[in-house]
Amino acid sequence: MATCPECDAEIDVDSDDLEEMEIGDPWSCDACGSSLRVAGVKPLEFDGDDEDEDDEDEDDDETAEADGDDDLDDDDEDEDGDGGGDWDE
């Protein structure tokens, strides 16, 4: 019998479900409602579902990339010979 990594409740899995389970499959804890992922099948183990956190990290990366693209546009203008525009000589 497996336990929830969030609330330590025992997770009862039907034998038919157990036969079809694969690592990475989503699961929900009946006791606390946490979203879980199958971490191991023999023995059955669950981990917290970090997918939401991963999505937030990807959004942050995309924002950083978008900011970086703006910098590239500024550099392109400098290469075109405008002298950078902000330099005092």
GIUR-V441412 format. One record per residue. N is the residue number from 1. PHI is phi in whole degrees, 0 to 359 (* if undefined). Layout:
BEGIN
N PHI
N PHI
END
This chain:
BEGIN
1 *
2 265
3 237
4 286
5 288
6 270
7 239
8 65
9 286
10 287
11 255
12 268
13 243
14 298
15 300
16 294
17 295
18 299
19 295
20 266
21 291
22 228
23 300
24 98
25 296
26 284
27 207
28 234
29 283
30 292
31 284
32 245
33 81
34 294
35 277
36 235
37 230
38 291
39 261
40 202
41 257
42 230
43 281
44 291
45 221
46 235
47 240
48 296
49 275
50 270
51 302
52 298
53 294
54 297
55 298
56 295
57 297
58 296
59 297
60 297
61 297
62 296
63 295
64 296
65 295
66 296
67 296
68 294
69 295
70 298
71 296
72 295
73 297
74 296
75 295
76 298
77 296
78 296
79 291
80 282
81 94
82 276
83 76
84 89
85 77
86 257
87 274
88 260
89 245
END
